[in-house]
Amino acid sequence: VAWFHAVVQERRTFIPQGWSKFHEFSYADLRSTADIITSFESDVPPWETLHGLLDNAIYGGRIDNVFDQRILRTCLQTYYKLDNVSVGDRPARPLPNSKGVGPKGGP
């Protein structure tokens, strides 16, 4: 959650290549996303529902440009997917562009 939030915020540094204009993504967006994910009752969230909430309400609610909306959707599909979540004995795959950040070998 924090990684995704950091990526969308960092893209603001590279206007107009990152976003077409400055979008005010805040701590409230990060907190709301974390609250939504923890409210799901299963280990694996319903991805389409999560993508829809983040795309249309939380992060996407601030975006009024079709190009930026496409970027947001691509980021959502890249970071919020089953491959990036550890379930049971299956370890999570490293996040895109993470360069191995994080503990090695797990807990």
ROROLUM-411739 format. One record per atom (N, C-alpha, C, O): chain; atom name; x, y, z. Coordinates in steps of 0.1 Angstrom, whole numbers. Example, Ala and Ser with C-alpha at 12.3 -4.5 7.8 and 13.67 -1.06 7.14 Angstrom:
! ROROLUM-411739
{node "A" "N" {132 -57 78}}
{node "A" "CA" {123 -45 78}}
{node "A" "C" {132 -33 78}}
{node "A" "O" {142 -33 85}}
{node "A" "N" {128 -22 71}}
{node "A" "CA" {137 -11 71}}
{node "A" "C" {129 0 79}}
{node "A" "O" {134 11 80}}
END
This chain:
! ROROLUM-411739
{node "A" "N" {8 -12 0}}
{node "A" "CA" {0 0 0}}
{node "A" "C" {9 12 0}}
{node "A" "O" {7 22 -8}}
{node "A" "N" {19 13 9}}
{node "A" "CA" {27 24 10}}
{node "A" "C" {36 26 -3}}
{node "A" "O" {39 37 -7}}
{node "A" "N" {40 14 -9}}
{node "A" "CA" {48 15 -21}}
{node "A" "C" {40 21 -32}}
{node "A" "O" {46 30 -39}}
{node "A" "N" {28 17 -34}}
{node "A" "CA" {20 23 -44}}
{node "A" "C" {18 38 -42}}
{node "A" "O" {19 46 -51}}
{node "A" "N" {15 42 -30}}
{node "A" "CA" {12 56 -26}}
{node "A" "C" {25 64 -29}}
{node "A" "O" {24 75 -35}}
{node "A" "N" {37 58 -26}}
{node "A" "CA" {49 66 -29}}
{node "A" "C" {51 67 -44}}
{node "A" "O" {56 78 -48}}
{node "A" "N" {48 57 -51}}
{node "A" "CA" {50 58 -66}}
{node "A" "C" {41 69 -72}}
{node "A" "O" {46 77 -80}}
{node "A" "N" {28 69 -68}}
{node "A" "CA" {20 79 -74}}
{node "A" "C" {23 93 -70}}
{node "A" "O" {22 103 -77}}
{node "A" "N" {28 95 -57}}
{node "A" "CA" {33 108 -53}}
{node "A" "C" {46 112 -60}}
{node "A" "O" {47 123 -64}}
{node "A" "N" {55 103 -61}}
{node "A" "CA" {68 106 -68}}
{node "A" "C" {66 110 -82}}
{node "A" "O" {74 118 -87}}
{node "A" "N" {56 104 -89}}
{node "A" "CA" {54 108 -103}}
{node "A" "C" {51 123 -104}}
{node "A" "O" {53 128 -115}}
{node "A" "N" {46 129 -94}}
{node "A" "CA" {44 144 -94}}
{node "A" "C" {56 152 -97}}
{node "A" "O" {56 163 -102}}
{node "A" "N" {68 146 -93}}
{node "A" "CA" {81 153 -95}}
{node "A" "C" {84 155 -110}}
{node "A" "O" {91 164 -113}}
{node "A" "N" {78 146 -118}}
{node "A" "CA" {82 146 -132}}
{node "A" "C" {70 151 -141}}
{node "A" "O" {68 146 -152}}
{node "A" "N" {63 161 -137}}
{node "A" "CA" {53 167 -145}}
{node "A" "C" {60 174 -157}}
{node "A" "O" {69 181 -155}}
{node "A" "N" {56 172 -169}}
{node "A" "CA" {44 166 -174}}
{node "A" "C" {46 151 -178}}
{node "A" "O" {36 145 -183}}
{node "A" "N" {57 146 -176}}
{node "A" "CA" {59 132 -180}}
{node "A" "C" {53 122 -170}}
{node "A" "O" {47 112 -174}}
{node "A" "N" {53 125 -157}}
{node "A" "CA" {48 116 -147}}
{node "A" "C" {32 117 -146}}
{node "A" "O" {25 107 -147}}
{node "A" "N" {27 129 -145}}
{node "A" "CA" {13 132 -145}}
{node "A" "C" {12 144 -154}}
{node "A" "O" {22 151 -156}}
{node "A" "N" {0 147 -159}}
{node "A" "CA" {-1 159 -167}}
{node "A" "C" {-2 172 -159}}
{node "A" "O" {1 183 -164}}
{node "A" "N" {-6 170 -146}}
{node "A" "CA" {-6 182 -137}}
{node "A" "C" {-4 176 -123}}
{node "A" "O" {-4 164 -121}}
{node "A" "N" {-3 185 -113}}
{node "A" "CA" {-1 181 -99}}
{node "A" "C" {-15 176 -94}}
{node "A" "O" {-25 183 -94}}
{node "A" "N" {-14 164 -88}}
{node "A" "CA" {-26 158 -81}}
{node "A" "C" {-23 157 -67}}
{node "A" "O" {-12 152 -63}}
{node "A" "N" {-32 161 -58}}
{node "A" "CA" {-30 162 -44}}
{node "A" "C" {-33 148 -37}}
{node "A" "O" {-44 147 -32}}
{node "A" "N" {-24 139 -38}}
{node "A" "CA" {-26 126 -31}}
{node "A" "C" {-21 128 -17}}
{node "A" "O" {-10 133 -15}}
{node "A" "N" {-29 124 -7}}
{node "A" "CA" {-25 127 6}}
{node "A" "C" {-24 114 15}}
{node "A" "O" {-27 103 11}}
{node "A" "N" {-21 117 28}}
{node "A" "CA" {-21 106 38}}
{node "A" "C" {-35 100 39}}
{node "A" "O" {-36 88 42}}
{node "A" "N" {-45 108 37}}
{node "A" "CA" {-59 102 38}}
{node "A" "C" {-61 92 28}}
{node "A" "O" {-68 82 30}}
{node "A" "N" {-55 93 16}}
{node "A" "CA" {-57 83 5}}
{node "A" "C" {-50 70 10}}
{node "A" "O" {-55 59 8}}
{node "A" "N" {-38 72 15}}
{node "A" "CA" {-30 60 20}}
{node "A" "C" {-38 53 31}}
{node "A" "O" {-39 41 31}}
{node "A" "N" {-43 61 41}}
{node "A" "CA" {-50 55 52}}
{node "A" "C" {-63 48 47}}
{node "A" "O" {-67 37 52}}
{node "A" "N" {-70 55 38}}
{node "A" "CA" {-83 49 33}}
{node "A" "C" {-80 36 26}}
{node "A" "O" {-88 26 28}}
{node "A" "N" {-70 35 18}}
{node "A" "CA" {-66 23 11}}
{node "A" "C" {-63 12 21}}
{node "A" "O" {-68 1 19}}
{node "A" "N" {-55 15 31}}
{node "A" "CA" {-52 5 41}}
{node "A" "C" {-64 0 48}}
{node "A" "O" {-65 -12 51}}
{node "A" "N" {-73 9 51}}
{node "A" "CA" {-86 5 58}}
{node "A" "C" {-94 -4 49}}
{node "A" "O" {-100 -14 54}}
{node "A" "N" {-95 -1 37}}
{node "A" "CA" {-103 -9 27}}
{node "A" "C" {-97 -23 27}}
{node "A" "O" {-104 -33 27}}
{node "A" "N" {-84 -24 25}}
{node "A" "CA" {-77 -37 24}}
{node "A" "C" {-79 -45 36}}
{node "A" "O" {-81 -57 36}}
{node "A" "N" {-77 -39 48}}
{node "A" "CA" {-79 -47 60}}
{node "A" "C" {-94 -51 63}}
{node "A" "O" {-96 -60 71}}
{node "A" "N" {-103 -44 56}}
{node "A" "CA" {-117 -47 58}}
{node "A" "C" {-121 -60 51}}
{node "A" "O" {-131 -66 54}}
{node "A" "N" {-113 -64 41}}
{node "A" "CA" {-117 -76 33}}
{node "A" "C" {-114 -88 43}}
{node "A" "O" {-105 -89 50}}
{node "A" "N" {-123 -98 42}}
{node "A" "CA" {-123 -109 51}}
{node "A" "C" {-114 -121 47}}
{node "A" "O" {-112 -130 54}}
{node "A" "N" {-109 -120 34}}
{node "A" "CA" {-101 -131 30}}
{node "A" "C" {-86 -126 29}}
{node "A" "O" {-84 -114 29}}
{node "A" "N" {-77 -136 27}}
{node "A" "CA" {-63 -133 26}}
{node "A" "C" {-60 -126 12}}
{node "A" "O" {-52 -117 11}}
{node "A" "N" {-68 -129 2}}
{node "A" "CA" {-67 -123 -11}}
{node "A" "C" {-79 -114 -14}}
{node "A" "O" {-90 -119 -14}}
{node "A" "N" {-76 -101 -15}}
{node "A" "CA" {-87 -92 -17}}
{node "A" "C" {-94 -94 -31}}
{node "A" "O" {-87 -99 -40}}
{node "A" "N" {-106 -90 -32}}
{node "A" "CA" {-113 -91 -46}}
{node "A" "C" {-106 -79 -54}}
{node "A" "O" {-110 -68 -52}}
{node "A" "N" {-97 -83 -63}}
{node "A" "CA" {-89 -73 -70}}
{node "A" "C" {-98 -63 -78}}
{node "A" "O" {-95 -51 -78}}
{node "A" "N" {-108 -68 -85}}
{node "A" "CA" {-116 -59 -93}}
{node "A" "C" {-123 -48 -84}}
{node "A" "O" {-124 -36 -88}}
{node "A" "N" {-128 -52 -73}}
{node "A" "CA" {-134 -43 -63}}
{node "A" "C" {-124 -33 -58}}
{node "A" "O" {-126 -21 -58}}
{node "A" "N" {-112 -38 -54}}
{node "A" "CA" {-101 -29 -49}}
{node "A" "C" {-97 -19 -60}}
{node "A" "O" {-96 -7 -58}}
{node "A" "N" {-95 -24 -72}}
{node "A" "CA" {-91 -15 -83}}
{node "A" "C" {-102 -5 -86}}
{node "A" "O" {-99 7 -88}}
{node "A" "N" {-114 -9 -85}}
{node "A" "CA" {-125 1 -88}}
{node "A" "C" {-126 12 -77}}
{node "A" "O" {-128 23 -80}}
{node "A" "N" {-125 8 -64}}
{node "A" "CA" {-125 18 -54}}
{node "A" "C" {-113 28 -55}}
{node "A" "O" {-115 40 -53}}
{node "A" "N" {-102 22 -57}}
{node "A" "CA" {-90 31 -58}}
{node "A" "C" {-90 40 -71}}
{node "A" "O" {-86 51 -71}}
{node "A" "N" {-95 34 -82}}
{node "A" "CA" {-95 41 -95}}
{node "A" "C" {-106 51 -95}}
{node "A" "O" {-104 62 -101}}
{node "A" "N" {-118 48 -90}}
{node "A" "CA" {-129 57 -91}}
{node "A" "C" {-131 67 -79}}
{node "A" "O" {-137 77 -81}}
{node "A" "N" {-127 62 -68}}
{node "A" "CA" {-131 70 -56}}
{node "A" "C" {-118 76 -49}}
{node "A" "O" {-117 89 -48}}
{node "A" "N" {-109 68 -45}}
{node "A" "CA" {-98 73 -36}}
{node "A" "C" {-88 81 -44}}
{node "A" "O" {-87 93 -42}}
{node "A" "N" {-80 74 -53}}
{node "A" "CA" {-70 81 -60}}
{node "A" "C" {-76 88 -73}}
{node "A" "O" {-73 99 -76}}
{node "A" "N" {-84 80 -80}}
{node "A" "CA" {-89 85 -93}}
{node "A" "C" {-99 96 -91}}
{node "A" "O" {-102 103 -101}}
{node "A" "N" {-105 98 -80}}
{node "A" "CA" {-114 109 -77}}
{node "A" "C" {-108 122 -79}}
{node "A" "O" {-116 132 -81}}
{node "A" "N" {-95 123 -78}}
{node "A" "CA" {-88 136 -80}}
{node "A" "C" {-84 138 -94}}
{node "A" "O" {-80 149 -98}}
{node "A" "N" {-84 128 -103}}
{node "A" "CA" {-79 129 -116}}
{node "A" "C" {-90 132 -126}}
{node "A" "O" {-100 126 -126}}
{node "A" "N" {-87 142 -134}}
{node "A" "CA" {-97 147 -144}}
{node "A" "C" {-92 146 -159}}
{node "A" "O" {-97 152 -168}}
{node "A" "N" {-81 139 -161}}
{node "A" "CA" {-75 138 -174}}
{node "A" "C" {-74 123 -178}}
{node "A" "O" {-70 114 -170}}
{node "A" "N" {-78 120 -190}}
{node "A" "CA" {-79 106 -195}}
{node "A" "C" {-65 100 -195}}
{node "A" "O" {-63 88 -191}}
{node "A" "N" {-55 107 -199}}
{node "A" "CA" {-41 102 -199}}
{node "A" "C" {-37 98 -185}}
{node "A" "O" {-31 87 -183}}
{node "A" "N" {-39 107 -175}}
{node "A" "CA" {-35 104 -161}}
{node "A" "C" {-43 92 -155}}
{node "A" "O" {-38 84 -148}}
{node "A" "N" {-56 91 -160}}
{node "A" "CA" {-64 80 -155}}
{node "A" "C" {-58 66 -160}}
{node "A" "O" {-58 56 -153}}
{node "A" "N" {-53 66 -173}}
{node "A" "CA" {-47 54 -178}}
{node "A" "C" {-34 51 -170}}
{node "A" "O" {-32 39 -167}}
{node "A" "N" {-27 61 -166}}
{node "A" "CA" {-15 58 -158}}
{node "A" "C" {-18 52 -145}}
{node "A" "O" {-12 43 -140}}
{node "A" "N" {-28 58 -138}}
{node "A" "CA" {-33 53 -125}}
{node "A" "C" {-37 38 -127}}
{node "A" "O" {-34 30 -118}}
{node "A" "N" {-45 35 -137}}
{node "A" "CA" {-50 22 -138}}
{node "A" "C" {-39 12 -141}}
{node "A" "O" {-39 1 -135}}
{node "A" "N" {-29 16 -148}}
{node "A" "CA" {-17 8 -151}}
{node "A" "C" {-10 5 -138}}
{node "A" "O" {-5 -6 -135}}
{node "A" "N" {-8 16 -130}}
{node "A" "CA" {-1 14 -117}}
{node "A" "C" {-9 5 -108}}
{node "A" "O" {-3 -4 -101}}
{node "A" "N" {-22 6 -107}}
{node "A" "CA" {-30 -2 -99}}
{node "A" "C" {-29 -17 -103}}
{node "A" "O" {-27 -26 -95}}
{node "A" "N" {-29 -20 -116}}
{node "A" "CA" {-28 -33 -121}}
{node "A" "C" {-14 -39 -119}}
{node "A" "O" {-13 -51 -118}}
{node "A" "N" {-4 -30 -118}}
{node "A" "CA" {10 -35 -116}}
{node "A" "C" {12 -38 -102}}
{node "A" "O" {18 -49 -99}}
{node "A" "N" {7 -30 -93}}
{node "A" "CA" {11 -32 -78}}
{node "A" "C" {0 -40 -71}}
{node "A" "O" {4 -46 -61}}
{node "A" "N" {-12 -39 -74}}
{node "A" "CA" {-23 -46 -67}}
{node "A" "C" {-27 -58 -75}}
{node "A" "O" {-37 -58 -83}}
{node "A" "N" {-20 -69 -73}}
{node "A" "CA" {-23 -82 -80}}
{node "A" "C" {-18 -94 -71}}
{node "A" "O" {-9 -92 -63}}
{node "A" "N" {-22 -105 -74}}
{node "A" "CA" {-19 -117 -66}}
{node "A" "C" {-4 -120 -66}}
{node "A" "O" {0 -125 -55}}
{node "A" "N" {3 -118 -76}}
{node "A" "CA" {17 -121 -76}}
{node "A" "C" {25 -113 -66}}
{node "A" "O" {36 -118 -61}}
{node "A" "N" {20 -102 -61}}
{node "A" "CA" {27 -93 -52}}
{node "A" "C" {23 -96 -37}}
{node "A" "O" {27 -89 -28}}
{node "A" "N" {14 -106 -35}}
{node "A" "CA" {9 -109 -22}}
{node "A" "C" {14 -123 -18}}
{node "A" "O" {12 -133 -26}}
{node "A" "N" {19 -125 -6}}
{node "A" "CA" {22 -139 -2}}
{node "A" "C" {9 -145 5}}
{node "A" "O" {3 -139 13}}
{node "A" "N" {6 -157 0}}
{node "A" "CA" {-5 -164 5}}
{node "A" "C" {-1 -178 9}}
{node "A" "O" {5 -186 1}}
{node "A" "N" {-3 -182 21}}
{node "A" "CA" {1 -195 26}}
{node "A" "C" {16 -197 25}}
{node "A" "O" {24 -189 30}}
{node "A" "N" {20 -208 18}}
{node "A" "CA" {34 -211 16}}
{node "A" "C" {40 -204 4}}
{node "A" "O" {52 -204 2}}
{node "A" "N" {32 -198 -4}}
{node "A" "CA" {37 -191 -16}}
{node "A" "C" {42 -177 -13}}
{node "A" "O" {34 -169 -9}}
{node "A" "N" {55 -175 -15}}
{node "A" "CA" {60 -162 -12}}
{node "A" "C" {56 -151 -22}}
{node "A" "O" {53 -154 -33}}
{node "A" "N" {56 -139 -18}}
{node "A" "CA" {53 -128 -27}}
{node "A" "C" {65 -125 -36}}
{node "A" "O" {77 -127 -32}}
{node "A" "N" {62 -121 -48}}
{node "A" "CA" {72 -117 -57}}
{node "A" "C" {77 -103 -54}}
{node "A" "O" {68 -95 -49}}
{node "A" "N" {89 -99 -56}}
{node "A" "CA" {93 -86 -53}}
{node "A" "C" {85 -76 -62}}
{node "A" "O" {81 -79 -73}}
{node "A" "N" {82 -64 -56}}
{node "A" "CA" {75 -54 -63}}
{node "A" "C" {83 -49 -75}}
{node "A" "O" {95 -48 -74}}
{node "A" "N" {76 -44 -85}}
{node "A" "CA" {83 -39 -97}}
{node "A" "C" {91 -27 -93}}
{node "A" "O" {87 -18 -85}}
{node "A" "N" {103 -26 -98}}
{node "A" "CA" {112 -15 -95}}
{node "A" "C" {117 -14 -81}}
{node "A" "O" {121 -3 -76}}
{node "A" "N" {116 -25 -73}}
{node "A" "CA" {120 -24 -59}}
{node "A" "C" {134 -27 -57}}
{node "A" "O" {140 -23 -46}}
{node "A" "N" {141 -32 -67}}
{node "A" "CA" {156 -35 -66}}
{node "A" "C" {159 -43 -53}}
{node "A" "O" {169 -40 -47}}
{node "A" "N" {151 -52 -50}}
{node "A" "CA" {154 -61 -38}}
{node "A" "C" {152 -55 -25}}
{node "A" "O" {158 -59 -15}}
{node "A" "N" {145 -44 -24}}
{node "A" "CA" {143 -37 -11}}
{node "A" "C" {134 -46 -2}}
{node "A" "O" {124 -52 -7}}
{node "A" "N" {138 -48 10}}
{node "A" "CA" {130 -56 20}}
{node "A" "C" {138 -67 25}}
{node "A" "O" {149 -70 21}}
{node "A" "N" {133 -74 35}}
{node "A" "CA" {140 -85 42}}
{node "A" "C" {142 -97 32}}
{node "A" "O" {133 -100 24}}
{node "A" "N" {154 -103 33}}
{node "A" "CA" {156 -115 25}}
{node "A" "C" {153 -128 33}}
{node "A" "O" {155 -128 45}}
{node "A" "N" {147 -137 26}}
{node "A" "CA" {144 -150 33}}
{node "A" "C" {131 -150 41}}
{node "A" "O" {128 -160 47}}
{node "A" "N" {125 -139 42}}
{node "A" "CA" {112 -138 50}}
{node "A" "C" {114 -137 65}}
{node "A" "O" {126 -135 69}}
{node "A" "N" {104 -139 73}}
{node "A" "CA" {104 -137 87}}
{node "A" "C" {112 -148 94}}
{node "A" "O" {113 -148 106}}
END
